[in-house]
Amino acid sequence: MNRSGTMRAMLRACVLALVASATLAAVAPASASSTLTLRLMSLNTVSQGTDAPPKNRWSAGDRLNFKDLLLTAEPRQFGKKKGKPVGYDAGVIEYAGGTKQRMTVTVTFPGVGTLTYQGVLRDLPDGSSAVPITGGTGQFKGARGEVVIGEGSPKALNTFRIVTPARVILPGSGIA
């Protein structure tokens, strides 16, 4: 093969390599991360406290165990009407003295997965509190984000701002 034939063969090989890599890039999956905001009404169903001395006021060592039913706060969440149950949570608030409170909660969305949020409650100017989301299972595996817990008892609006490494598909909602 002469010199010009060798150059054409090399050029052809380079073009084929570029076309192949462009084709692979076009079919390679894009980042499938998901950002999701859920607004759910939390309805307390069980509360049981442990009151360490001094009695009858929140102080270091006090604990409040609780369970809540989670209801849709907006229409069409999880494919359901507003006010319909979509999950539940169970957790504990531990008082560390003063106004410092630490919360550990597991939220279960049947057929979808669980979310865990835990940490020191951060008070917000509007009277609500925020806690970091630290993990999850099922479609929420690897979840991070924040839960903002509104004021109110026995009902409070909870806003979940969730970031997951993969797309989350909620029942009746399509891709979130």
Secondary structure per residue as TSV (DSSP state, phi and psi in degrees):
chain	resnum	aa	ss	phi	psi
A	1	M	-	360.0	137.5
A	2	N	-	-84.2	177.2
A	3	R	H	-61.8	-42.7
A	4	S	H	-69.3	-33.6
A	5	G	H	-66.1	-38.6
A	6	T	H	-65.8	-42.3
A	7	M	H	-63.5	-42.2
A	8	R	H	-64.6	-40.1
A	9	A	H	-64.2	-41.9
A	10	M	H	-66.1	-41.8
A	11	L	H	-62.9	-43.8
A	12	R	H	-61.9	-41.5
A	13	A	H	-63.9	-40.4
A	14	C	H	-64.8	-43.9
A	15	V	H	-62.4	-44.8
A	16	L	H	-61.3	-40.9
A	17	A	H	-63.4	-42.1
A	18	L	H	-64.7	-44.0
A	19	V	H	-62.2	-43.7
A	20	A	H	-63.0	-44.2
A	21	S	H	-68.9	-35.6
A	22	A	H	-66.4	-38.9
A	23	T	H	-64.8	-44.7
A	24	L	H	-62.4	-40.5
A	25	A	H	-64.8	-34.9
A	26	A	H	-70.1	-32.2
A	27	V	H	-96.6	-9.0
A	28	A	S	-68.0	138.6
A	29	P	-	-66.0	139.1
A	30	A	-	-77.6	168.5
A	31	S	-	-56.7	126.4
A	32	A	-	-104.6	25.0
A	33	S	-	-63.8	158.3
A	34	S	E	-133.2	135.1
A	35	T	E	-115.9	127.7
A	36	L	E	-137.5	136.0
A	37	T	E	-117.7	123.0
A	38	L	E	-116.0	131.3
A	39	R	E	-112.2	112.4
A	40	L	E	-127.7	140.6
A	41	M	E	-85.9	126.6
A	42	S	E	-98.3	120.2
A	43	L	E	-112.5	111.8
A	44	N	E	-65.8	130.7
A	45	T	E	-114.0	-27.9
A	46	V	E	-143.6	133.0
A	47	S	E	-138.1	130.4
A	48	Q	E	-142.0	119.2
A	49	G	E	-104.3	156.8
A	50	T	E	-119.4	117.8
A	51	D	-	-105.3	101.6
A	52	A	-	-80.6	155.4
A	53	P	S	-60.8	146.6
A	54	P	S	-70.2	138.5
A	55	K	T	-73.0	157.0
A	56	N	T	67.0	22.1
A	57	R	S	-156.5	149.9
A	58	W	-	-67.6	126.8
A	59	S	-	-150.1	169.7
A	60	A	T	-51.7	134.0
A	61	G	T	95.9	-14.9
A	62	D	-	-72.3	147.3
A	63	R	E	-136.2	145.9
A	64	L	E	-129.2	112.1
A	65	N	E	-91.3	140.5
A	66	F	E	-148.5	161.1
A	67	K	E	-138.0	141.5
A	68	D	E	-133.5	148.1
A	69	L	E	-94.5	135.2
A	70	L	E	-105.8	123.8
A	71	L	E	-115.0	148.5
A	72	T	E	-62.3	134.6
A	73	A	S	-101.7	-8.2
A	74	E	S	-135.6	150.2
A	75	P	T	-66.4	150.9
A	76	R	T	73.3	6.3
A	77	Q	B	-72.6	134.2
A	78	F	T	57.1	21.4
A	79	G	T	72.7	20.4
A	80	K	B	-120.6	160.9
A	81	K	-	-73.0	161.3
A	82	K	T	-58.2	137.3
A	83	G	T	88.6	5.0
A	84	K	-	-94.4	143.9
A	85	P	E	-69.3	138.8
A	86	V	E	-131.0	-7.9
A	87	G	E	-179.7	-173.2
A	88	Y	E	-152.3	161.9
A	89	D	E	-134.4	162.4
A	90	A	E	-145.8	136.4
A	91	G	E	-166.2	-171.8
A	92	V	E	-142.4	142.2
A	93	I	E	-111.4	126.7
A	94	E	E	-112.9	130.5
A	95	Y	E	-93.6	130.7
A	96	A	-	-109.1	11.7
A	97	G	S	103.3	149.8
A	98	G	T	61.0	-133.0
A	99	T	T	-103.6	6.3
A	100	K	-	-77.0	124.2
A	101	Q	E	-130.7	139.5
A	102	R	E	-116.0	135.6
A	103	M	E	-122.9	139.5
A	104	T	E	-131.9	121.2
A	105	V	E	-138.7	141.1
A	106	T	E	-116.3	125.6
A	107	V	E	-106.2	131.8
A	108	T	E	-115.0	125.1
A	109	F	E	-113.0	98.8
A	110	P	T	-52.5	133.0
A	111	G	T	80.9	-5.7
A	112	V	T	-117.4	-51.8
A	113	G	E	150.8	-170.2
A	114	T	E	-121.5	157.7
A	115	L	E	-124.0	145.0
A	116	T	E	-118.8	131.2
A	117	Y	E	-128.6	140.0
A	118	Q	E	-160.0	151.6
A	119	G	E	141.3	-176.9
A	120	V	E	-74.0	131.7
A	121	L	-	-66.0	130.9
A	122	R	E	-105.6	116.6
A	123	D	E	-71.9	136.4
A	124	L	-	-107.3	156.5
A	125	P	T	-57.8	-28.3
A	126	D	T	-83.9	4.5
A	127	G	S	95.3	-7.3
A	128	S	-	-85.4	175.0
A	129	S	E	-131.9	152.1
A	130	A	E	-121.6	144.7
A	131	V	E	-139.0	139.0
A	132	P	E	-73.5	141.5
A	133	I	E	-81.2	129.1
A	134	T	E	-116.0	-2.0
A	135	G	E	167.7	-176.6
A	136	G	E	-175.2	177.6
A	137	T	S	-130.4	173.9
A	138	G	G	59.5	-133.6
A	139	Q	G	-67.7	-14.6
A	140	F	G	-97.8	12.7
A	141	K	T	-57.1	130.3
A	142	G	T	78.7	12.9
A	143	A	-	-64.8	146.0
A	144	R	E	-137.7	171.2
A	145	G	E	139.7	-143.3
A	146	E	E	-155.7	145.9
A	147	V	E	-113.3	128.1
A	148	V	E	-104.1	119.8
A	149	I	E	-101.3	117.0
A	150	G	-	-75.3	167.4
A	151	E	S	-71.8	152.0
A	152	G	-	134.3	148.3
A	153	S	S	-155.7	129.8
A	154	P	S	-87.0	3.8
A	155	K	E	-116.3	139.9
A	156	A	E	-148.8	142.9
A	157	L	E	-81.8	124.0
A	158	N	E	-110.1	129.9
A	159	T	E	-112.2	116.1
A	160	F	E	-97.8	119.0
A	161	R	E	-108.3	106.3
A	162	I	E	-116.5	133.8
A	163	V	E	-121.2	125.4
A	164	T	E	-123.0	154.5
A	165	P	S	-72.0	-15.8
A	166	A	S	-129.1	160.2
A	167	R	-	-61.9	143.3
A	168	V	-	-107.6	128.1
A	169	I	E	-115.3	111.2
A	170	L	E	-89.6	145.8
A	171	P	T	-55.3	130.1
A	172	G	T	73.1	-0.3
A	173	S	T	-111.1	-12.9
A	174	G	E	76.9	-161.1
A	175	I	E	-77.1	130.3
A	176	A	-	-87.5	360.0
